[in-house]
Amino acid sequence: MKTAKSKIKMPLGSRIFDVFNVVFLGLLAFSTLYPFWDSAVVSLSSIRGYLASDFHFWPSEWSFEPYKYMLAQPQLWSSYANTLFITIVGTAVNMLITVPGAYVLSKKELKGYRVIMFFITFTMMFTGGIIPTYIIVDGLGLKDSLWSMILPTAVNTFNLIVLRTFFFKNPKEIEESAAIDGCNDVSILVRIIIPITKAGILTIAMYYAVFHWNDFFSGVMYITDPTKRPLQLFLRSMLFESEAAYQTGGESLFMLGQPMKMASVMMSILPILIFYPVIQKYFTQGATAGAVKG
């Protein structure tokens, strides 16, 4: 015996709303993805192919010359190594300070809690300024050192407060049970709090890592030795050379103009794009932690 499948017919208003959502989100996704796609296509196009059209959905004339030129530069690899050191060591230093600091600040019974939070929050609104910071870095002998791009930004107040909020959400009963079993504060943090707050900690670590990878201003301020330049400073010098050659009509036309600039952009962001899927699951959990669940 055949049974007719009953279908619930959605009201016309709901269907129109769904269509509007799909169209709107599709346009939003396209507007977000297209700049990256345009950069990738232009970086793989010749200068003639780039000038042939205002919109670039596919290279009309392929060219790998900008990448060949950049990969042949010895300073590219040293700048990559410098940036990797700054990112890895800098993120480790950030987390070694931020995680214990956020854990302590999650204890409202801490003596002087309000005063401490006031001074920490105060630094988000008022800073010493560029000149005093430069004088301190120079006075400590950190100028022309990779540590000048790590130690002055050893902790970010915003990230510290966000991670403190993650720790606020942990059940206090777990810590009390561990304390009864003989664990001290360090053991509770390492063995209990960090494992159950892994998503939030990795999210903050991702914020720090992206900041260090993209840090350009600190390099301009403190680094003058070409062998210690981070990747962003090297790419900046390449863009200046390309622009100068373009305006003077240099012989190496393959490296002129926008394709060279977009190749620099792609070489800067590709490592982050490769690394992001590894921690995407934790990043999504951490970014949505505390959201209202329905």
N, C-alpha and C positions, 0 to 999 in steps of 0.2 A: 504494500500500500504506500503510495507516494504521499509525502507530507509537504505541503507548501511552506517554503521558508518565509517567515514573516520579516519584513524589512521596515525599520522605523524611518519614516521620511522626515528629513530635516526641514525645518521651516525655511522659507525663502531668505529671510533676513540672516539666518545662520550661515547659509551657503554663500551669500554675498560677502559676509564677513570673513569666511574662510578664504575665499578667492582673493579678497583684498589683502589678507595677511600673507598669503603665498606670494602675491605680486610684490608687495612692499618689502618682505624679507628677501626675496630674490634680487630686487634692485639694490637693497642694502648690502647683500653679499657681493654683488657684482662691483659696486662702488668701492668695497673694501679690497677685493681681490685684484681688480684691474690695475691699480698702480704698481703692484708687485709684478703682475704679468707683463705690463708694459716695460718695466725696468729690465726684466729677463729677456724680452724680445729685442729691445734696443741694444742691449749688451752683446747680443749675438748677430747684430746686423752691421753691414758696412755703412760708412758714412753716407754713401749714395742711397742705400736702402732706407736709412733713417730719414733722409730729407725727402724721399719720394712720397711720404704720406704723413698726415698729422696723427692718425690713429694706427696703432701697431698691434695687430692681433697675431701676426706670424711674420718672421723675417722674410722680406722679399729678396734679399741678397745676403746670404750667410757670410759671416766673417768672425774668426776667432782671434784675430790679431790683437785686440786689446788684452785678452787673457794671456796670450803668448808673451806679449811685452811685459806684463806685470809679473808673470810667473818666472821670467828670466831675471828679475831683479833680486839680487842677494838680500837686500834690505827687507824685502817682503817677508822672508822666512824668519829673520831676526825679530821683526816687528810682531809677527804672529806669536813667536816664542815669548816675547815680552808681555803681550796681551794675555796669553794663556797663564803666565805666572801671576800677573796682576789679578786676573779673574779667579783663579783657583785659590791662591794664597789669600787674596783680599776677601773672598767669600768665607773662607775658613776663619779668618780673624773676625769678620763681622758676626758670624754665628757664635763663636766662642764668647763674645761679649753680649750679644743680643739675647741669646737663649737664657743664660743665668740671670741677666738683668730683668728680662720679662717675667721669669719665674718668681723672683723676689718681689717685683712690683705687683704680682697677682695676689699677694698676701696683704689684705687691708688691715690686718692687725699689726703690721710693721710700724714701729715707732717712728713718728715723723712722716708718715705716709703722704699726707696732704702736702706738706712742705716740699718733699722730694719730687712729687708729681708736678707741683707748680714750677719748680726750676727746670725740670725736664721738658715740660710743655712750653715754657718760656723760650727755649732755644728754637722752637718751630717758628716763632714770630719774630725774633730778633737774633741776629748773628753778629760776630765780630767784624765781618766785612772782608773784602778781598785783600786789602793791604796788610791788616794785622795778621791774617792767616799766612800770607806770603812771608812776612817777617819771622813768624814762629817757625815755619818750615825751613827757612834759610838758616835761622839761628840754631836749629837742631841738627844741622848738617845733612838734611834730607834732600836738598836740591840736587838735581841730576841723578836721583836714585829712584828706582822703581817703588821703594817704600813711600815716596812722597805722594804716590797715587793710591796708597793703601791706608796708612795710618791716619791722615786727616779725616777720612770718612769711615773710621772704624766702626761707628754705630750711626744708624739713621733713626731719628726720634720717631718718625711715623711708623717705621717697621717695628720698632720696639713696642709701641703702644698697640699695634695690631696683634703682635704675637702675645702680648699680655692679655688681650681679649680672648685669644684662643685658650690660654691657660685658665682664664676665669670659668670657662665652660666645663672644666674637668670636675667630676664629683669629688667633693671634699672627703667623703667617706673612704675613698680608696687610699688617699694619703694618710688618713687617720689609722686605717687598718695596717698600713705599712709601718707607720711609726710605732704602733703597739708591738709589731713583730721585731722591732729593733732597728729599723732603717733610719738613717739620718737624712738630712735634707738633700745631700748630694746623691745618695743612693736612690731616694725617691725620684729625683729629677732624671737620673740616668736610666734607671730600670723601669720606671712606671710612666712618668709624664711624657718623656720624649717618645717612647713607642706609641702611646695612644694619641699623641698630637703630631704624628709624623707628617700628615698631610699639610697642616698649617706651617710646620717648620720648613718643609721643602718649598712651600709657596714663597715664604720670606727669603729663603736661599736663592730661589729663582729671581726674585726682585733684585737682590744684591748682585747676582752674577750678571744679569743684563745691564745693570748700572755700570759695573766695572768694565764690561766688554765695550760699551758705548762711550765710556768716559773720554771726552776729548778736551774739555777745558782744563782739567788738572795737568794733562800733558803739555798743553800750551804754556801754562803758568810755570811749571817746575822742570821740564825736560828740555835741555838744549843739545845734549849729546845724541848724534844721529843713531848710534848703535843701541841706544836705550829708548828710542821712540816706540810708542805703542802703535798698533795697527791703524788706528784712526788718524794719527799724525802722518804716517806714511802715505795713506790714501789721500790725505789732504795735499801733501806735496805732489803726488801724482796728478791730482786735479789741477793744481797751479801750473805744472809743466804742460799739461794738455791744453789748458786755456791759453797760455803764452804761445805755444806752438800754433794753435788755431788762429790767433790774431796776427801772427807774424808770417803765416804761410809756410810753416816748416816742411821739411821733406817727407817726414813720416806721417803721411796723411791718414794712414790706417788708424792711428791712435788719437786723432783729433775729434773734438766735438763731443756730442752726447753719448755715443757708444762707449767711450772711455770712462765717462762719469758713471754710467749705469753699470759697467763692469766692476768699478770700484764699490758701488753700492752692493752688488750681488756678493762680492767676495767678503764684504763686511757682515752681511746678515746670514749667509749660508750656514756657518757653523752653529748659530743659534737655532736655525730652522731644523738642522739635523739633530741637535741635542734635545729640543723641546718635546718631541714625541716620547722620549724615554721617560719623562716625568709628567706627561700630560695628565695621566690619571690622578696623580696626587695633586697636581696643580688645580685641576677642576674641583676636586674634593675640598681643597683648602680655600679656594676662591669663593665657593658656595657655602662654606661652613657658617652656621649661624643664620642662614636664610630661613624664612618662614615656610614651613612645610604644610601642604594642604592635602 
